[in-house]
């Protein structure tokens, strides 16, 4: 009976996607004749009907013949669930859209967990970039961030099993798992020939997507790391708290924000975007099928939005709306460029589902930024040290060592005011500098870079980087009236 239900589900999916005779196969409109036909085509029958009954689409006939042959004649016994799931995945995969994929029960649950804002895992946002599962951003304070995963890291394998050809949902499923269990990730990082191994302990991750503070000069700063169903409410709370302090400007940091729930972005837009459109949703023909508007009054203070190459989707909706309405200027580098909208179709009481792209969004000026991204008003890159300050050192370093890891270690100390003579080689000068650093931080002056020293070094460098954030500093200067708009080089 389970096989019969699965077969019916597949037929429904096929008919839904092909948009042919849908009413024959949806759960609400099966006729007695249709059901009888399906009964005859289920596993265990000797042959598929010799002559096709006109009550089902002709396009399904070849599929049914292949399915029956595999069930009845293949040399090994194959579970029907395996064939049917493979068929669905192949059909969805043929679209070439990494944002559209089939969801089994576990995967569907993961989607709902993400929307609700909590899950058990290592706390990283991932997507498919150049056919590789890629870290968009680690969640602040998560196990993934603590071990040193950074934006742009490509995940090649999970627990030794390759992710080559694995869907995004399947990859996420492998990375997540029960709280207090370990997962091992094989990482390729741009600029390094060797691979890195990360062992990460899973935790219960509660997404704190909004945080705020007041910077020098009475400038408010709000960072939004992701959009879930609570983001709009939390942003309103943080904004009102800052405005009660009579801020003179606002910096909205959307860097490394991969997007999330559209409604969360709209609720944020309703607070900052001046009266008018926030975004338009359009179908494949470019026709507007839904519009989102704000009725807010323009803010009396300057707003700057920080963006980078990993600002995507819902974060681009906000950045694009504020840019088009002249409510803010964008500072940073070009954004990711994802303007497609996905929805979740549930089947058979949420046991399975389909995440599919159903529309695109446009900015208030009707710009389609998909695969293009947003160009900042003020183009500013971060210093090189931001690319490797969380470098995952895989060995202790001591006198005589050489390589990229030594070079990066030296650059980290250079950022703290130390000087070196031989870049990339752990010479006597490097030993001397490391001993001085260790002594200054109440560590045993061994001259060896081991785990305890490395942890303290990370902390010191991260604190020092706050003053080297050229994008943030430019935003502050702009609000203070010192920055000029410059084109991208």
N, C-alpha and C positions, 0 to 999 in steps of 0.2 A: 504494500500500500504506500510506503514511503517513496519507493521508486516511482510510483504513479504520480504522486504529488510533485516530485522533482521534475518529471517529464512535463507535466502540465505547466510548471513554473517556467521551464525553458521555452516552451512554445509561446507562452504569454510574452516573454522577453523578446523573442525573435519577432513576433508580430508587432510589438510596441515599437522596436527600433526601426523596422522596415516600414512602419506606418501603413500596413496593409491589413484590411479587414479586422481591425482591432476589436470590434465588438463581438467577433466570434470567440475570442479567446481570453477576454478579461474575466476576472473572478466573478464579476457582477452579472455577466451576460452569457455564460455558458448555457446553451440549450441542451435538451436531452439528447438530440441527435449528435451534437458536438462531443458530448461526454462519451457516448457510445463509441464514436470513432476513436477517441483517445484511448479507450480501454483496449481496443483491438491493436493499437500500435505500441503498447507498453512491453517491456522486457518479458520474455517467456513465450511470445507468439512465434510460430514457425516462420512466417513470412510477412513482409509488408504487403498491404493490399495490392493486388495486381493492377487494379484500375483505381485511380484516384477519385475519391469522393469530392465533389465540388464544394463541400462545406468547409474546407481549409485551403489556405493559399498554396498555389502550385510551387512557390519558391521553397517550401518546406520539404518537398518530396525527396530531393536528393539527400538532404540532411538525415531524414528518417531512414532511408535505405542504408546509408553509411553507419548510422548508429546501430541498426539492427544487425548488420554484418559483424561489427565489432563485438557486440554482445553475444552473438550465437556462434561465430566462427573463429575469432581471434584465438591464438594458441594458448594464451593464458587468460584466466578469469579476471575481468576488469570490473571493479565496482562501478555501477551506473553513475553514482555521484561524481566519481573522478572524470568520467567522460563528459557529463553534462556541465560540470564546472569549467572544464577545459574548453568546451565549446563556447560557453558564454564569455570566458576571458579572451579567447581568440577573436570572437566577434567584436567585443568592445575594444580590444587592442588594435584591431584593423583600422580604427578611426585615427590612430596616430596622435591621440590627445592624452598626455599624461595626467590630466586633471579628471578624466572620465574613466571609471573603473568599477568593477563588480565588488560588492561587499557581502561577505558571508556573515554569519552571526557574530563572530568575534570582532571582525573588522567594523561592522555596523556599530557595535558597542563602543569601539574606540573613537569613532566619529562623534558619538553623543557625549563621550567623556571629554573630548577636546572642546566641544561647544560649551559644556557645563563649567569648564575651567579647572578640572583636577583629574589626575590619572597616576598610574604607577609606572615609572620609567626612569629615564636618565635626564629628561628635561632639555631636549634639543628640538628645534624646528627643522624639518628636512623637506627637500623638494627634489625633482629631477632636473638636473642641469647638464646639458650635453650628454644625455643618456647615462648619467651617473647619479646615484643617491648622494645628495650634497647637503651639508649643514648650512642652513640659512642663518641661523643664530642659536646659540645656547641660551637657555632661560637663565636670567640673573639668579645667582645663588644655587643653581641646580648642580647635581652630580656631574653632568656633562661639562659645565663651565669650570667646576672645581678641578677636574683632571686636566683641563687645558684644551678642550675642543674649541675651535674657532670657526667663524663664518668662512665658507669656501672649502672646508675639509670634505674630501670625497670618501664615502664609506664603501670600501671594497668588499668587506666580508664581515659577517657577524658570527662569533664563536667558531671561526674557521671555515664557515660555509660562504661561498662566493655569492654576491648579490648581482652578478651578471645576468641580465635578462629578467630580474625579479621586479615585480610591480612596486610602486611606491607604498601601497597599503601593506603588501606582504613584508616589505622591508621594515616598516614601522612596527608591524606585529612581532617581528623577530627581535627588534631592539627593545621593545617594552616587555614587561613581565612582572611577576609577583614582587612585592616589596621585599627588600633585604636579600635579593638574589644578585648574582654577578653576571655581567655580559662583557664579552671581549670584542672590541671593534678594531678592524684593520683599516688604517687611514692613509690616504695619499694627500699630501699637502703641496700646494703650488710652490715651485721654487726648490723642491728637494727631491732627489732621486730615490732615496730610501723610503720605505713604508714605515708607519708607526703603529704600535700596538697599544691600545688603551683598555685597561680593565676598569669597569665602572660598576659601582654598586647602585642598584635601582632603589628609588625612594618614592614615597607618595608625593607627587608634585602638585602643589596648589598654585595656580597661575596668578601671580600678583602683577597685573598688566599695567598698572598706572602708579607712578611715583612722582613726587614733586619736592621742590626746595626753592629757596630764595637765594639768588646769586648776588654778588656785590653790585651795588648801584640800584637796588630794589627791582631787580629783573627776575620775574618768575620763570621757573624751569619745570616743565612736565615731560616725563618720558613715558611713552606708550609702547610697550614691547610686543603687544599682540591684541587682537580684538576678539573677545568672547562675549557672552551674553551679559556680563557684569561691567564691561568696560565703560559704556556710556554713563552709567550711574556713578562709577568710581571717578571718572574724569570730571563730572559735574561737581562732585564733592571736593576734589583737589583744586579745581579752578576757583571755586567760590572761596576756599580757604586762602588762596593766594590773593584774590581780589580784595579780601577783607584787610589785607596788609598794604593795600594801595600800591600795587606794583606799577612800575613805569614802562614795562614791556613784558612780552612773553616769548619764551623759546619752547617750541614744541618739538621734541626729539623723536623722530620716527625712523631713525637709523636701525637697520637690522630687524625691522618690523615686517614679518612676512604676510600680514593680513589677518584673515580669520572671518568672524561672523559679520556679514554686511550690516545688520541692524546696529551693531555696536559702533560702526563707523558713521552711520547716518545720525545716531544720537549725539555723537561727538560733533558732527558737522552742524547740527541744529544749534549748537552753542557758540560756534566760532564763525561760520559762514554767514555773511550778511544776507538779508532777505532776498530770496531768489533760489534758483536750482542748486542742488548739491551734486547730483549726478543723474544721468538718464540711462535707463536700461533699454537695449535695442535687441531685436531678433536678428536672424541670419540675413534678412533683407535690409537691415539698417533702420527698420521702423521702430519708433519709440513705443515700448509696451508698458513701461512704468517710469514714473518720475518721482524724485525725492526732493523736497524743498525745505528751506529754512525760513523761519520768520524772525530770526534774531536781528538785533540792531548791531551795526558795525561797532567793533571795539574802539575805544578812544586811545588805546595804546598800540604800539608797534608789535607785530607778530612775525617771528622768524621760524621757519620749519626746517629742521635738519634732516637730510635724506642721503642715502647712499645706494650702492648697487644692490643691496638686499632689502630695500624698502619696496614692498610689493603689494599688489592687490588692494585690499581695503585701505592700507596706508597711502596708496597712490590716489585713491578716491579723495581722501581728505587733502592731501598735498595739492592735487590737481584743482580741486574746488577752491581752495584758498588762493592759489596762484591765479586762476582765471578771473576771480572776483576782485583781484588786487587787495585782498584782505591780509596777505602775508607775502613775504619773499622766501624763496627756497635757497638754502645754502648747502653745499656738499657736492656730490657727483651725481651723474645720471642714475635714475631709479631702475628697478628690475624690468618693468614692462609686462605686467599681467593684468589684463582688463577683462578677463572672462569671468562669468558668473556660474557657479555650480549649485545644484540642488540635490537633495537625497530623495530617491523614490524607494518607498518601503514595499515589500512583497510578503504576503502571508504572515501578517501580524508581526512584522519587523524581524523575522528570522533571517531574511536576506534583504539586500537592497542594491541600489545602483546610484553611484555618484556620477552625475553627468553634467556636462556643460550645456546650458540652456540659453545663454544670452551673453552679451557684452555690455560693459558700461562705457559711457562717454563722459567727459568733463562738462562743466556748464557751457563751455564754448564749443561743444560737440567734437572735441578732439578724441580720436581713437589712439590710445598710447600702447596698444598691445604689441609686444616684441620691440617696442621703441623706447618706452619709458618717458619720464619727465626730465626735461633739462633744467637744471637749477638756474636761478637768476644770478647767483654768485657761485662760481665754480671754485671749490677748494678741496684739495686732497689732504689726507692725513699724513704725517711723517711716517717714514718707512718702519720705524720701531713698532707702530701699532700692528703691523703685519706679523710680527714674530715675538712679541713680548710674552706670549703664553706658549712659547715653543715647548713641545713635549720631549724633554731630555730623557733619553732611554738608557743612559749609562752614567756612572760617576765619572767626573772629569778631573784629571790630575796632570802633573808635569809630564810632558812628552806626548800628550794627546794632540791630535789635529783633526780638522774637519769643519763642516758647517756648524755643528753644535758648539764647538769652541768659539767660532766667530760670533755666533749669536749671543753666547754668554758674555763675551767681551763687550759687545755693543750694549747689552743691558747694563753692564757696569759703567760703560762710557756715559750712558744717560744719567748716571748718578755722580758723574764728575771724575771718574778714573780714566787714566790714559794708558795706552798700550803701544808697544813697538812692533810686534809681529802679529798681524791679523790672521786668525784661524789656527794659530799654534800656541799651545799651552806652555809658554816659556817661563823663565824665572821671574820676569816682570809680572806675568799673569798670576803666578803663585803669590808674589809679594802683595799685589793689589787685593787678591782674594782674602789673604790673611788680615789685611787692614780692615776690609769689610766685615769679616767675621768677628774681629775683636770689637769693632764699633757697635755691633749688634748683640754683644754678650754671647757669642758662639765660640766654641773651641777653635782657635786659629790653626787649623790643620792644613790649609792650602788646597783642600780637596772639595770639589763641588758635589756634595751629597744631598740627600732628600731634605734634611732640616734646613741647611743653608739655602737650598733652592726655594723652599717655601717662603722664607724671609725675603729672599731676593725678589720673588714675584710680588710680594706685598709692597716692598719699597718702590719698585719700578711702576706698579700700577698707581700708586699715590703720586709719583712724579709725573706720570702721563697726564694727569688732570690739567697741568699747566701747559702741556704740549698739544692739546686738542685744538688744532688750527680751525676746524669747522665751528666748534663752540665759541672760540675766541672771536672769530669773524662775526658770528651772530651777535655777540655782546657789543662789539664795536659798531655794528650796523645800527643796533637799537640806540646806541649812544651818539649816533650821527657821524661816525668816523669812517665807515666803510663805503666803498664805491662799487657799483655794479660793474663786473668785468666779465667778458665773454669767455667761454671755454677755450683753452689753448688748442 
